[in-house]
Amino acid sequence: MSEKPSDTKLPVALPTDGGQARPVDDKGEGGRLRWFKRVGGRLRRIGRRKRRTPEVPNPSSGLRILIVTDAWKPQINGVVRTLDTLGEYLEKFGNSVYYITPDLFRTFPMPTYSEIRLALAPYSMISRIINVYQPDAIHIATEGPLGLAARRFCIRHDHPYTTSFHTRFAEYVNARTMLPVEWGYNALSWFHDPASAVMVATPTLQKELEEKGFTNLRIWSRGVELDHFKPPEVPVKLPYEGPVWLYVGRVAVEKNIEAFLKLDLEGTKLIVGTGPQLKELEVKYPDAVFVGSKVDDELVEIYAAADVFVFPSKTDTFGLVVVEALAAGTPVAAYPVQGPADILEGSTVGAVNDDLAIACRAALGCATTQECRSHAENFSWEACTRQFLANLDLPGFDESYWLEVARLPD
C-alpha cells in the first residue's frame, strides 16, 4: 500500500486509548472552548450545527472505503437509500466504510429546497478525516459542497478517486432557474472529468454522457433489498376507490408529478412523499390523496396494495422506486425514458408510452404479482456491490488477494 497524503497545515492527533481523534491547533483546549461559547449561541439561532471532529474508525482488516455525499439522512430518496445499502453490503463483504455527510458540519438550507442542508466550509474537516482514516479508496457520490471539497483534496494531493452520476442536476437547475442545460452539463463534466471512473446506472445513460463528452464511464447498476421489498404474507387493502395509481418519491418540480396528476384516470391517485411542491399540488389537485413520507413495512404494504406504480419523471438516472414497486409485486407505468425503460426492457411487467395515460391503462393488470417479483429479482445488491468494488481505484491494492480473503456471498 502506497503512503497516503497528509495535509501539513492541518495535523491530527490520533488517540492512544481508542477515543475520538482531535485536531491539533495553536489555540489550545481553553481557547477552543472560549471560541465555541462565543459563537455557539449565534450558530444555534441561525440553525447551523456546531463543527465537531467525528470519531473515525481504525479498522485492522478489509478495505477502508470513504464515501462522500451531500445527500444523506433524514432525506428520503433513491441516492440516500442506494449509498446506505451499499455501505451495508460493503461491510458484509468484510470492508470498513466511512461516510462524510452534511451532519458532520454546520449547514445552511439549499435555495428553493430547504429540506436539503448543504455543508458550510467543509474542506478543513474533510482533510482531517482523510488524514486520520487513511482510506484505500475515495468515492465522491455528489457534486455539492462536500463533493467539491473532497475533489479539491484529492486533486491537490494526487489521490485517485471515483465519482458517480446520480442526479441530472443540469435539468433540475434548468427547471428551477431556466439556466441553459448545456451550462449545467459543462459544470458536471468539469466536476467528473478528473475521476478515474465515473459510475453510471445504465448503458443508456453511459451512451448519453459519452455523447456529451464525459470520459472514464463505468456501469454501476442499482439493487433492491429483496428481503424487505416483497409482497406481504397477508395482503393489505387500501381505503381508497380503485384502481389505485401510486407515486412514491420527492414532491418536486423535476419529478414531473403534475403530468401524472393531470391524467383523466378512474380510481385514486395516491402520492407518497414530501418536497417543495407538496403544498402547491395539494391545493391544485384536491381529488388526489397525499399521505406524506412512508417508510419500512408501511411503505412496502402501500407498494404491494396499489394497482399500478406510476413513474412520471423524465430526468431520473435510474428510478430505484420502480424496482421497489416491482419487488412488492406491482406493475409500472412510465414514459419511455432512460431509467424505467432500461428496467422494464424485455419484460411484460409494465408499460412505457409517450402518452402516460396510455401507459397507465396498459400496465393495469398486465402482470401477476409473482411475474413482477421475478423481474425485480434480476436487480440484486450483491451484484451491484461487486460492480462498485470493481470500479474503485485502489492504489497498491492486490485485487486477487482481496477476492481470496473477502467474505463474498455464494
RALINMO-V320347 format. One record per pair of residues at least 4 apart in sequence whose C-alpha atoms are under 6 Angstrom apart, sorted by sequence separation. I is the first residue (numbers start at 1). GAP is how many residues later the second one is. D is the distance in Angstrom with one decimal. If there is no record, write none. Layout:
BEGIN
[[I;GAP;D] [I;GAP;D]]
END
This chain:
BEGIN
[[15;4;5.6] [27;4;5.0] [36;4;5.3] [44;4;5.8] [78;4;5.9] [80;4;6.0] [82;4;6.0] [91;4;4.7] [110;4;5.2] [129;4;5.9] [130;4;5.5] [143;4;5.0] [152;4;6.0] [154;4;5.6] [169;4;5.9] [173;4;5.7] [174;4;4.3] [185;4;5.9] [189;4;5.6] [210;4;4.9] [258;4;6.0] [281;4;5.7] [282;4;5.8] [295;4;4.9] [326;4;5.0] [337;4;5.6] [341;4;5.7] [367;4;6.0] [370;4;6.0] [381;4;6.0] [402;4;5.6] [43;5;5.2] [90;5;5.7] [91;5;5.8] [109;5;4.7] [142;5;5.5] [154;5;4.6] [174;5;4.9] [209;5;5.4] [294;5;5.1] [325;5;5.4] [326;5;6.0] [336;5;5.4] [15;6;5.7] [110;6;5.6] [353;6;5.2] [14;7;5.2] [109;7;5.9] [110;7;5.8] [140;7;5.7] [174;7;5.9] [352;7;5.2] [72;8;5.3] [109;8;4.6] [351;8;5.1] [13;9;5.6] [108;9;5.4] [13;10;5.9] [107;10;5.6] [108;10;5.4] [171;10;5.9] [12;11;4.5] [107;11;5.1] [170;11;5.1] [12;12;5.5] [107;12;4.4] [351;12;5.2] [11;13;5.9] [106;13;5.9] [107;13;5.3] [350;13;5.0] [105;14;5.7] [106;14;5.5] [170;14;4.2] [170;15;5.8] [336;16;5.0] [102;17;5.3] [333;17;5.6] [335;17;5.0] [336;17;5.6] [198;18;5.8] [199;18;5.9] [201;18;5.8] [274;18;5.5] [331;18;5.2] [332;18;4.4] [333;18;5.0] [334;18;4.8] [335;18;5.1] [349;18;5.3] [197;19;5.0] [198;19;4.8] [199;19;4.9] [200;19;5.1] [201;19;5.1] [269;19;5.1] [270;19;4.9] [271;19;4.8] [272;19;5.6] [273;19;4.7] [331;19;5.0] [333;19;5.8] [335;19;5.5] [197;20;5.8] [199;20;5.6] [200;20;5.5] [201;20;4.4] [272;20;5.3] [273;20;4.3] [319;20;5.8] [199;21;5.5] [272;21;5.6] [318;21;3.9] [139;22;5.7] [141;22;5.5] [303;22;5.5] [308;22;6.0] [310;22;5.9] [312;22;5.7] [317;22;5.5] [138;23;5.0] [139;23;4.8] [140;23;4.7] [141;23;5.2] [244;23;5.9] [250;23;5.5] [251;23;5.2] [252;23;5.6] [308;23;5.4] [309;23;4.7] [310;23;4.9] [311;23;4.9] [349;23;5.5] [139;24;5.5] [243;24;4.7] [244;24;4.9] [245;24;4.8] [246;24;4.8] [247;24;5.0] [248;24;4.7] [249;24;5.2] [250;24;5.6] [251;24;4.4] [252;24;5.7] [304;24;5.0] [308;24;5.7] [242;25;4.5] [248;25;5.9] [250;25;5.4] [252;25;5.0] [304;25;5.8] [123;26;5.1] [241;26;5.3] [251;26;5.5] [304;26;5.9] [333;26;5.2] [241;27;5.8] [251;27;5.6] [333;27;5.1] [333;30;5.8] [66;31;5.9] [68;31;5.8] [70;31;5.8] [62;32;5.5] [63;32;4.8] [64;32;4.9] [65;32;4.9] [66;32;5.0] [67;32;4.9] [68;32;4.8] [69;32;5.5] [70;32;5.9] [62;33;4.4] [63;33;6.0] [66;33;6.0] [162;33;5.1] [21;34;5.9] [161;34;5.6] [162;34;5.6] [164;34;5.2] [20;35;4.6] [162;35;5.0] [163;35;4.9] [164;35;4.3] [165;35;5.5] [329;40;4.1] [329;43;5.0] [329;44;5.1] [326;46;4.9] [327;46;4.5] [326;47;5.6] [327;49;5.0] [326;50;5.6] [323;53;5.8] [51;54;5.2] [51;55;5.8] [257;55;5.9] [50;56;5.6] [256;56;5.7] [308;56;6.0] [49;57;4.3] [256;57;5.2] [48;58;4.9] [255;58;4.6] [48;59;5.2] [244;62;5.2] [244;63;5.2] [245;63;5.1] [246;63;4.8] [247;63;5.5] [243;64;5.8] [245;64;6.0] [246;64;5.7] [237;68;5.9] [66;69;6.0] [236;69;5.9] [65;70;5.6] [64;71;4.8] [65;71;6.0] [229;71;5.8] [64;72;5.1] [65;72;5.0] [66;72;4.8] [67;72;4.9] [68;72;4.8] [69;72;5.2] [70;72;5.9] [67;73;6.0] [68;73;5.9] [69;73;5.3] [231;73;5.8] [70;74;5.8] [70;76;5.8] [172;82;5.7] [230;97;5.3] [231;97;4.6] [229;98;5.6] [230;98;4.1] [231;98;5.9] [229;99;5.4] [6;125;5.6] [223;156;4.7] [223;157;4.9] [223;158;4.5] [222;162;5.9] [113;163;6.0] [221;163;5.6] [220;167;5.6] [220;168;5.9] [78;242;5.7] [137;257;5.6] [136;258;6.0] [94;312;5.8] [93;313;5.9] [94;313;5.7] [93;314;4.8] [93;315;5.3] [2;394;5.8] [1;395;4.6]]
END
